[in-house]
Amino acid sequence: MVMISAPLNSSNWLSWSRSVRITLEGRDKFGYTDGTCVKPTEGSAELRQWRITDSTVHTWISNTISKDIVNAYLYSALARSLWLELEAHYDECDGPLLYKI
């Protein structure tokens, strides 16, 4: 699945995150990253499918991160936690760039 033209690195969070968001929204999967697709309770019939889809979204995102930094994020348990970790680290890095503009 081709999602973006350039993998996430230390300087392209804004364009990367926008590209990923558009792609995931187009597949009705962004809810796994923004928390609107809530994990079903343990033992529910929907849990298995939710886990499969969450793992798929996690893999899609991981595959769009630069090989230089991806290993730092492989152990995020869920697509949501992966997204939050990336956002916490890289969204702050773009702050001064916005101010400069």
C-alpha positions as CSV (number, residue, x, y, z in Angstrom):
1,M,0.0,0.0,0.0
2,V,1.5,3.3,-1.1
3,M,0.6,6.0,1.4
4,I,3.2,8.7,1.1
5,S,6.1,9.7,-1.0
6,A,8.6,10.4,1.8
7,P,9.0,8.5,5.0
8,L,8.7,10.3,8.3
9,N,12.0,11.8,9.4
10,S,13.0,14.5,11.9
11,S,11.8,17.4,9.7
12,N,8.6,16.4,7.8
13,W,6.0,15.7,10.5
14,L,3.4,18.1,9.1
15,S,3.4,16.8,5.6
16,W,3.9,13.2,6.6
17,S,1.1,13.2,9.2
18,R,-1.3,14.9,6.7
19,S,-0.5,12.3,4.0
20,V,-1.0,9.4,6.5
21,R,-4.2,10.9,7.8
22,I,-5.7,11.4,4.3
23,T,-4.8,7.9,3.4
24,L,-6.2,6.3,6.5
25,E,-9.4,8.4,6.3
26,G,-9.8,7.2,2.7
27,R,-9.8,3.7,4.0
28,D,-12.0,4.5,7.1
29,K,-9.2,3.6,9.4
30,F,-8.0,6.9,11.0
31,G,-10.2,6.2,14.0
32,Y,-7.6,3.7,15.1
33,T,-5.1,6.5,15.5
34,D,-7.3,9.3,16.9
35,G,-9.1,7.1,19.4
36,T,-12.6,7.3,17.9
37,C,-12.5,3.6,17.0
38,V,-12.5,2.3,20.6
39,K,-11.1,-1.1,21.5
40,P,-14.0,-3.5,22.3
41,T,-14.1,-5.0,25.8
42,E,-12.2,-8.3,26.4
43,G,-14.3,-11.3,25.5
44,S,-16.5,-9.4,23.0
45,A,-17.1,-10.8,19.5
46,E,-15.7,-7.7,17.9
47,L,-12.3,-7.8,19.7
48,R,-10.6,-10.2,17.3
49,Q,-11.4,-8.1,14.2
50,W,-10.5,-4.9,16.0
51,R,-7.1,-6.3,16.9
52,I,-6.5,-7.4,13.3
53,T,-7.4,-4.0,11.9
54,D,-5.4,-2.2,14.6
55,S,-2.3,-4.3,13.8
56,T,-2.8,-3.5,10.1
57,V,-3.0,0.2,10.7
58,H,0.1,0.0,13.0
59,T,2.0,-1.8,10.2
60,W,1.0,0.7,7.6
61,I,2.2,3.6,9.7
62,S,5.4,1.8,10.7
63,N,6.2,1.1,7.1
64,T,6.1,4.9,6.4
65,I,8.7,5.8,9.0
66,S,12.3,6.3,8.1
67,K,14.5,3.2,8.7
68,D,16.7,5.4,10.8
69,I,14.1,6.0,13.4
70,V,11.5,3.2,13.1
71,N,13.1,0.9,15.6
72,A,12.3,3.4,18.4
73,Y,8.6,2.9,17.7
74,L,8.2,-0.8,17.0
75,Y,7.1,-1.6,20.5
76,S,4.1,0.6,20.7
77,A,1.3,-1.8,21.4
78,L,-1.5,-0.1,19.4
79,A,-1.8,2.1,16.4
80,R,-3.2,4.8,18.7
81,S,-0.2,4.7,21.1
82,L,2.2,4.7,18.1
83,W,0.5,7.8,16.6
84,L,0.6,9.6,20.0
85,E,4.3,8.8,20.5
86,L,5.1,10.1,17.0
87,E,3.0,13.2,17.5
88,A,4.5,14.0,20.9
89,H,8.0,13.8,19.5
90,Y,7.8,15.3,16.0
91,D,4.9,17.7,16.3
92,E,6.9,19.7,18.8
93,C,9.8,19.7,16.3
94,D,7.7,21.5,13.7
95,G,6.5,24.2,16.1
96,P,9.4,26.6,15.5
97,L,9.1,26.2,11.8
98,L,5.5,27.4,12.0
99,Y,6.5,30.4,14.0
100,K,9.2,31.2,11.6
101,I,6.8,31.3,8.7
